Amino acid sequence: MNPAALVHRQLRHSFTRTPRCWQWATSAHPSPSPSPSPRQVLRRAFSQKPPQAQSDVPKPKPKASTPLRRAASASLPIRSNPTPTRSDIHPIFTYASAERYLMPSLRAALPAGAQLLHDAWWIPRWTDEVSKKQGEVFVFGNGSFVCWGLGEEEAERFKQQVLDRSGAEVAPLKEVETEDLEFVTDPEEDTRLQGDLIILGRTPPLSSEDSMPANLPASTLPRETLLARYAFSQALSRSTALSGLETALDHYLSSVALLPRTLQKTGKPGLGRRALVMKLGELLRFRQGLNLNRENFSDTPDFYWSEPVLEGYFNSLSNALDVRARIRSVNDKITYAAEMQSVLRELLTETSGHRMELIIIALIAVEVVICLIRDGPELWHMVFGEDDEKSESPASSESESELTTA
């Protein structure tokens, strides 16, 4: 037996008896013969671990832009330990597309069964034509709507089929704002917000019977938690609409961010009077939308004054979304921008006043020159003519005296 065959036999024998962590390391261009070449090198590779059974415990949800994700860990016990009475986890998706909606204009575009529920249009059953998913939708006048049981794609199609056709959008946003959340139903639990999960269950009785409308149509979700869903939806819609205002304000602040540097380098405001007035009007619109409109972000809706239970739902989600802190932050930014524009306006006023003073001085100088040209000889005669007469009068008197003596 030749040496090459002997080496080949030994390598094959060792390969069959070695554990699976030993593998052949072949070159990029394998040999045409099916048997391994003697030049092949035996290397050791780490064997992969056998696949383990997937754990039923869900992983923590990834962080998102919403402040509510900071409390996401509080919902993990409910997510990881489902009870027999608990439903599956369903999405809640909020979509803001405009500064506000004209609520009367929406009526013709809404599907049959839609009903005005306090400050929102309530669509109890909406079926998506593509995914065939069913859910309910709350449309609020602040330019946002909330979908229960529907995702982002279904919300986008709802906007195209209802809002775009109705023409109810006023001042559409350049960048739409969204917010996502999840909920479960469990009749054995109390209705509450836990972490980033809304639990719909037992709800205390309402203070007023008029709060719940009569003859409600059938919905995809239980009737008992309708007003709780409405309260959570209103808090979500405010947060999403506020996000749209924050984005627009950030764009505005970026557009005037270079004005202080321009003022520092050139000593000039960097904007004309008209442009500055337009910027001031845009800033006043931000403050009006934040604090002065009926759908403002500062006040608690009047509906919750008589329903402390629903107010608790509304405030719990608003606090989790840091709505009040964000409102203060937006007001501080608007105050800073207003102060900066006030300084620029004073500089423009001072510059304009200085220019007017120079113009007045120039006009006075021109008028003086014209007066000198027109009335110069007369003024000269008036000033210096009497002196000449006085100087000539003694000489004439002396000549007259000489004549008389002669």
Legacy VTK file of the C-alpha trace (Angstrom):
# vtk DataFile Version 3.0
C-alpha trace
ASCII
DATASET POLYDATA
POINTS 406 float
0.000 0.000 0.000
1.418 3.350 -1.028
1.939 6.072 1.581
-0.834 8.290 0.181
-3.423 5.534 0.450
-2.245 4.728 3.970
-2.662 8.348 5.082
-6.052 8.497 3.450
-7.197 5.343 5.259
-5.997 6.600 8.629
-7.721 9.924 8.174
-10.961 8.247 7.189
-10.760 5.949 10.213
-10.114 8.868 12.540
-12.956 10.861 10.976
-15.483 8.075 11.571
-14.452 7.755 15.226
-14.100 11.430 16.044
-17.011 13.299 17.598
-19.212 15.584 15.547
-17.263 18.631 16.587
-14.504 17.561 14.128
-15.163 18.598 10.537
-13.271 18.569 7.273
-11.886 21.894 6.156
-11.917 21.812 2.369
-10.599 24.401 0.000
-12.773 26.762 -1.989
-12.407 24.548 -5.049
-13.181 20.941 -4.058
-11.524 18.022 -5.708
-13.526 16.346 -8.441
-13.036 12.966 -6.754
-15.718 12.121 -4.179
-13.147 10.916 -1.626
-11.344 13.514 0.488
-7.868 14.501 -0.597
-4.836 13.783 1.591
-4.119 17.485 1.535
-7.308 18.222 3.341
-6.757 19.457 6.884
-8.767 18.283 9.801
-9.853 21.217 11.973
-11.934 21.526 15.098
-15.162 23.493 15.040
-17.554 24.291 17.870
-20.649 22.233 17.440
-23.970 24.014 17.588
-26.152 23.520 20.619
-29.178 21.348 20.074
-32.351 23.349 19.540
-34.224 23.944 22.764
-37.919 24.170 23.157
-39.132 27.735 22.862
-40.200 29.212 26.142
-43.751 30.386 26.539
-42.573 33.438 28.428
-42.729 36.427 26.037
-39.721 38.657 25.688
-39.908 42.249 26.892
-41.289 44.592 24.299
-38.795 46.846 22.530
-38.619 50.460 23.523
-40.570 52.871 21.397
-40.855 56.624 21.240
-43.793 56.786 23.630
-42.993 57.500 27.315
-45.321 54.660 28.291
-42.642 52.111 27.350
-40.733 52.990 30.515
-43.405 51.122 32.472
-43.629 48.167 30.091
-42.176 45.742 32.633
-45.267 46.110 34.828
-47.368 44.293 32.221
-45.052 41.273 31.865
-46.733 39.214 34.648
-50.054 39.450 32.828
-48.506 38.729 29.439
-46.562 35.703 30.681
-49.305 34.181 32.879
-52.547 34.157 30.892
-55.639 33.119 32.792
-58.439 30.997 31.312
-60.741 34.024 31.241
-58.239 36.359 29.597
-58.480 37.017 25.884
-55.665 37.308 23.420
-53.617 40.483 23.264
-55.016 42.923 20.703
-53.546 46.170 19.361
-54.675 49.740 19.888
-53.480 52.127 17.206
-53.827 55.917 17.286
-53.421 57.987 14.130
-53.189 61.811 13.909
-53.348 63.331 10.423
-54.494 66.959 10.842
-54.761 69.795 13.327
-58.495 69.157 13.628
-61.452 67.447 11.960
-64.737 69.040 10.996
-67.015 66.677 12.861
-70.244 67.492 10.944
-68.458 66.797 7.637
-67.620 63.265 8.765
-71.211 62.086 9.050
-71.745 61.406 5.358
-68.531 59.365 5.029
-68.973 57.224 8.149
-70.425 53.712 7.836
-73.894 52.798 8.975
-74.169 52.421 12.736
-71.744 55.230 13.562
-72.908 57.276 16.515
-71.829 60.536 18.134
-70.569 59.610 21.595
-69.871 62.770 23.623
-66.846 64.392 21.888
-66.167 61.633 19.354
-67.714 59.724 16.498
-67.926 56.079 17.533
-67.830 53.383 14.838
-68.831 50.233 16.771
-67.856 47.774 14.052
-65.339 48.418 11.309
-64.286 45.567 9.004
-61.140 46.015 6.980
-61.602 44.982 3.363
-58.112 43.522 2.965
-57.247 41.811 6.252
-60.885 41.129 7.223
-60.076 42.223 10.786
-62.846 43.769 12.854
-62.526 46.510 15.411
-64.030 49.750 16.611
-62.881 53.316 15.950
-63.202 56.591 17.886
-62.726 59.763 15.808
-62.006 62.950 17.796
-62.124 66.556 16.686
-58.468 67.199 17.568
-57.350 65.592 14.308
-56.809 61.999 15.503
-58.665 58.693 15.696
-58.149 55.566 17.817
-58.589 52.006 16.510
-59.258 49.116 18.911
-58.333 45.714 17.505
-56.830 47.146 14.321
-53.209 47.757 13.364
-51.349 50.372 11.389
-52.299 49.104 7.936
-55.996 48.964 8.834
-55.811 52.480 10.302
-54.218 53.776 7.115
-56.989 52.244 5.016
-59.632 53.706 7.351
-58.127 57.150 6.787
-58.182 56.700 3.023
-61.743 55.387 2.912
-63.349 57.759 5.412
-61.297 60.859 6.185
-59.860 61.494 2.722
-63.270 61.182 1.115
-65.055 63.370 3.646
-62.719 66.352 3.322
-62.988 66.938 7.072
-59.268 67.458 7.644
-58.237 71.016 8.501
-54.523 71.885 8.139
-53.194 68.343 7.463
-49.952 67.503 9.212
-46.778 67.297 7.160
-45.816 64.183 9.120
-48.547 61.942 10.524
-48.193 60.906 14.162
-49.002 57.450 15.513
-49.163 55.768 18.897
-49.549 52.052 19.576
-50.734 50.198 22.656
-52.282 46.827 23.490
-55.255 45.578 25.458
-56.865 42.390 26.734
-60.327 41.599 28.038
-60.805 39.677 31.272
-64.156 39.753 33.101
-62.442 38.563 36.302
-60.117 41.576 36.480
-60.758 45.249 37.165
-60.509 47.668 34.295
-57.191 49.465 34.575
-53.924 50.370 32.926
-51.017 48.166 33.945
-47.691 49.073 32.435
-48.304 49.419 28.720
-51.306 47.076 28.707
-54.960 48.071 29.129
-57.126 45.499 30.892
-60.843 45.686 30.157
-62.870 43.955 32.826
-65.106 44.961 35.701
-66.083 48.638 35.787
-67.678 50.393 38.790
-71.174 51.787 38.227
-71.397 55.241 36.712
-72.572 58.257 38.663
-75.097 59.316 36.046
-77.334 57.166 33.916
-77.232 59.732 31.128
-73.526 59.105 30.561
-74.232 55.861 28.694
-76.462 56.419 25.646
-79.420 54.141 25.189
-80.050 51.816 22.233
-76.411 51.271 21.419
-75.620 49.186 18.308
-73.714 45.929 18.565
-69.961 46.313 18.876
-66.945 44.061 18.563
-66.109 44.671 22.240
-68.256 44.395 25.390
-70.793 47.128 25.976
-69.917 47.352 29.680
-66.481 48.813 28.993
-67.527 51.223 26.222
-67.051 54.409 28.248
-63.808 53.078 29.697
-62.549 52.561 26.141
-63.764 56.049 25.314
-61.801 57.560 28.231
-58.622 55.677 27.311
-59.109 56.640 23.661
-59.457 60.320 24.472
-56.228 60.272 26.462
-54.456 58.498 23.610
-55.821 60.921 21.022
-54.597 63.899 23.040
-51.140 62.412 23.337
-50.911 61.743 19.600
-52.262 65.167 18.661
-49.783 66.714 21.086
-47.007 64.795 19.331
-48.043 66.434 16.072
-47.888 69.857 17.712
-44.474 69.070 19.192
-43.134 68.033 15.787
-44.451 71.184 14.097
-42.992 73.343 16.878
-39.609 71.646 16.524
-39.618 72.466 12.803
-40.512 76.060 13.620
-37.722 76.372 16.183
-35.277 74.919 13.675
-36.261 77.592 11.162
-35.401 80.409 13.611
-32.465 78.720 15.328
-29.855 80.696 13.353
-31.291 84.128 14.161
-29.338 84.591 17.444
-26.081 83.690 15.696
-26.877 86.074 12.846
-27.596 88.793 15.376
-24.317 88.050 17.115
-22.227 88.202 13.934
-23.895 90.980 11.957
-25.743 93.004 14.575
-28.901 92.730 12.447
-32.076 90.713 13.142
-31.722 88.648 9.961
-35.446 88.879 9.130
-37.528 91.601 7.580
-40.553 93.089 9.275
-43.055 91.096 7.209
-41.252 87.780 7.719
-40.983 88.431 11.444
-44.681 89.207 11.727
-45.494 85.978 9.856
-43.293 84.001 12.247
-45.037 85.642 15.174
-48.435 84.687 13.777
-47.307 81.073 13.406
-46.132 81.069 17.002
-49.458 82.451 18.221
-51.221 79.615 16.378
-49.171 77.093 18.336
-50.159 78.649 21.634
-53.777 78.919 20.557
-53.906 75.261 19.587
-52.270 74.234 22.842
-54.210 76.299 25.366
-57.116 78.237 23.866
-59.097 75.958 21.544
-62.032 73.910 22.734
-60.016 70.760 22.093
-57.031 72.076 24.042
-54.596 69.910 25.964
-54.625 71.605 29.361
-58.180 71.204 30.638
-59.925 68.011 31.667
-63.030 67.465 29.492
-66.260 68.519 31.130
-67.717 65.028 30.723
-65.442 63.617 33.441
-66.478 66.125 36.099
-69.514 64.006 36.925
-67.796 60.644 36.343
-64.800 60.218 38.671
-64.280 56.602 37.588
-63.862 57.555 33.941
-61.739 60.526 34.960
-59.448 58.078 36.734
-59.037 56.071 33.523
-58.388 59.232 31.545
-55.853 60.606 34.038
-54.034 57.289 34.483
-53.224 57.026 30.791
-52.514 60.762 30.485
-50.037 60.558 33.351
-48.406 57.467 31.871
-47.935 59.349 28.599
-46.481 62.415 30.406
-49.037 64.704 28.801
-48.834 67.438 31.451
-45.040 67.494 31.468
-44.998 67.669 27.674
-47.497 70.537 27.730
-45.234 72.467 30.104
-42.264 71.766 27.857
-44.123 73.017 24.779
-45.234 76.153 26.635
-41.645 76.829 27.711
-40.449 76.503 24.119
-43.179 78.851 22.908
-42.276 81.350 25.648
-38.614 81.280 24.631
-39.503 81.764 20.954
-41.838 84.637 21.859
-39.125 86.350 23.904
-36.646 85.999 21.066
-39.109 87.460 18.587
-39.901 90.292 21.002
-36.199 91.217 21.083
-35.974 91.084 17.287
-39.113 93.199 16.969
-37.662 95.818 19.318
-34.471 95.863 17.272
-36.461 96.364 14.090
-38.445 99.152 15.755
-35.251 100.811 16.986
-33.649 100.515 13.553
-36.744 101.954 11.936
-36.842 104.833 14.456
-33.190 105.626 13.861
-33.795 105.635 10.110
-36.748 107.978 10.540
-34.624 110.351 12.630
-31.990 110.478 9.881
-34.647 111.149 7.283
-36.110 113.986 9.352
-32.659 115.525 9.856
-31.963 115.311 6.121
-35.309 116.948 5.312
-34.606 119.779 7.738
-31.173 120.306 6.167
-32.667 120.411 2.668
-35.309 122.887 3.799
-32.627 125.129 5.341
-30.604 125.100 2.116
-33.678 125.968 0.055
-34.504 128.848 2.400
-30.973 130.174 2.137
-31.054 130.031 -1.638
-34.472 131.620 -1.948
-34.383 134.230 0.815
-30.613 134.669 1.221
-30.241 138.194 -0.248
-33.221 139.514 1.648
-31.959 138.044 4.867
-28.523 139.504 4.168
-30.022 142.914 3.619
-32.139 142.631 6.713
-29.146 141.674 8.829
-26.354 143.743 7.353
-28.264 146.576 5.581
-28.850 148.659 8.745
-25.145 148.633 9.606
-24.283 150.031 6.161
-26.812 152.822 6.538
-25.474 153.679 9.972
-21.903 153.771 8.643
-22.945 155.985 5.724
-25.052 158.427 7.787
-22.094 160.014 9.781
-20.155 160.605 6.563
-23.109 162.323 4.934
-23.652 164.501 8.006
-20.004 165.604 8.006
-20.179 166.540 4.330
-23.284 168.548 4.920
-21.630 170.401 7.801
-18.606 171.230 5.627
-20.864 172.620 2.963
-22.670 174.833 5.386
-19.422 176.302 6.772
-18.130 176.992 3.329
LINES 1 407
406 0 1 2 3 4 5 6 7 8 9 10 11 12 13 14 15 16 17 18 19 20 21 22 23 24 25 26 27 28 29 30 31 32 33 34 35 36 37 38 39 40 41 42 43 44 45 46 47 48 49 50 51 52 53 54 55 56 57 58 59 60 61 62 63 64 65 66 67 68 69 70 71 72 73 74 75 76 77 78 79 80 81 82 83 84 85 86 87 88 89 90 91 92 93 94 95 96 97 98 99 100 101 102 103 104 105 106 107 108 109 110 111 112 113 114 115 116 117 118 119 120 121 122 123 124 125 126 127 128 129 130 131 132 133 134 135 136 137 138 139 140 141 142 143 144 145 146 147 148 149 150 151 152 153 154 155 156 157 158 159 160 161 162 163 164 165 166 167 168 169 170 171 172 173 174 175 176 177 178 179 180 181 182 183 184 185 186 187 188 189 190 191 192 193 194 195 196 197 198 199 200 201 202 203 204 205 206 207 208 209 210 211 212 213 214 215 216 217 218 219 220 221 222 223 224 225 226 227 228 229 230 231 232 233 234 235 236 237 238 239 240 241 242 243 244 245 246 247 248 249 250 251 252 253 254 255 256 257 258 259 260 261 262 263 264 265 266 267 268 269 270 271 272 273 274 275 276 277 278 279 280 281 282 283 284 285 286 287 288 289 290 291 292 293 294 295 296 297 298 299 300 301 302 303 304 305 306 307 308 309 310 311 312 313 314 315 316 317 318 319 320 321 322 323 324 325 326 327 328 329 330 331 332 333 334 335 336 337 338 339 340 341 342 343 344 345 346 347 348 349 350 351 352 353 354 355 356 357 358 359 360 361 362 363 364 365 366 367 368 369 370 371 372 373 374 375 376 377 378 379 380 381 382 383 384 385 386 387 388 389 390 391 392 393 394 395 396 397 398 399 400 401 402 403 404 405
